[in-house]
Amino acid sequence: METPSAHPDGPRTGLLSRLVAWLDGQPRTQLFASSGIMVAALAGLSSAIGSEIATVVFYLAPISIAAYFVGRWQGRLVAFLSSVAWTVMEEALRPTSTPLGVVVASGVNRAVLFLVVSELLSSLRDAFNHERQLARTDDLTGLANSRAFGELAEFELLRARRYGRPLSLLYLDLDGFKTINDQQGHAAGDVVLQRAAGALRESLRRTDIVARLGGDEFVVLLPETGTESADIVIGKVQQALGRALQGIGAGTTASIGAVTADVTPATVQALLDRGDKLTYESKGKGKNQVTHVTVTNWAA
């Protein structure tokens, strides 16, 4: 029986994936410069050894790197430079001169070919980025979804643990949302969710992370934020929500469970679970209530 490691495509696929991931993690300016150097190296090598080694396969490497990993116009520029370098070196190495019209036509054909490849790769990267963004975004509100929040929050937890900094989390559940859906329909409910999302964006810093977890539940992560600062943010959030949801009906407000972690929890889920529990406590007190605790020992 064939084992997975014996599959002929396994190692090659893994190597390609690692190469793509590595290139994706390099600075764009460095990759762009490397692409230009590769084009110059191909032309120089052709001149040094006295023969034309510049085939389409060789030039596709720098073009692909620039178009896919750097940007559209950078790919176009490298494609143009590649066609010029190839044409000039080919003519320089010929034992007899070629009519100018033929040289120009040859250069144009290569430029068109390389530009088509560049555009295809740039479009492929744009489509990939778009799909990746859709997979991380809530369709209705445009906020991050739970998956994206988990990834971003994990990074912030690691940073807080490394530098010994506090962070806070707000867990919000809209009061009266079910009544709006039942009495006014889901279209009205969608408007409420969109306005709530806009209010959260308005009242938060650019460094804060806000997401819709699903239904009428939202979550906000406040990096570098202790208890007093979190209370200030909570006040701004309540005011913004009050303005945004005014007049929609059913007295829509938000119950908030807030947890400030002076000691970083082991997982993002632990932080979410505590915030969720505090939100239920807020709902038990009535509408538009806040329950905020500061945690110094997650084992307790």
Secondary structure, DSSP 8 states (H G I E B T S, - for coil): ---GGG-TTHHHHHHHHHHHHHHHTS-HHHHHHHHHHHHHHHHHHHHHHTS----HHHHHHHHHIIIIII-HHHHHHHHHHHHHHHHHHHHHH-SS---HHHHHHHHHHHHHHHHHHHHHHHHHHHHHHHHHHHHTB-TTT-SB-HHHHHHHHHHHHHHHHHHT--EEEEEEEEETHHHHHHHH-HHHHHHHHHHHHHHHHHHS-TTSEEEEEETTEEEEEEET--HHHHHHHHHHHHHHHHHHTTTSSTT-EEEEEEEEESS--S-HHHHHHHHHHHHHHHHHH-TT-EEEEEES-TT-
